[in-house]
């Protein structure tokens, strides 16, 4: 997972999840909820995240989809993981059924993230990353302020960490220290799935 993926648009889906599908409107509502909770004006937040007031207002109203880079900057300004915009801050149950996971997909990059843990509160979060054949988690390796451990559940991936390549098969794992640039690449012709534990939560 790179901290600054280059894809410009992300599609947020929650197939089979109770409640409305988290499209641009619900993502915008999540941004607005977090902004108001911190008593920030549109202008104040826009200045912090290097966006125009008009662009931020359109995001909050669901009139435009935020780019992944913009969404990450907003999340960092709030000090919350990006999945926070989908799940909110209300208490949630401790069990997550497989078909109830919150899902974040990047259609042009052949990858999909699911939030496996019930929420993003606490010391860690758990994600599932599915990479389509020849898919990659980022066009270039990037870093973030969390540590993570990734475990290959099926298929095979190449982990690029600080310029080194590590070939991982089913059952293999890798620990990635904070601030090290990294990404996952599926060089095979079959789908791969990786379970990722991130501490503290940042995605």
Protein Blocks (a to p, Z undefined) as FASTA:
>chain_A
ZZbdfbfbdcdddehiacjdddfklmmmmmmmmmmmnopafklmmmmnopafklmmmmmn
opaccdfklmmmmmmmnopafklmmnombdcdfbdcfklcccdddfknopacddfbfblg
hjbdcddddddehiafbfbdcddfbdcddddfbhcddddeehiacdddehiacdddehia
cddddfbfbdcdddddddddfZZ
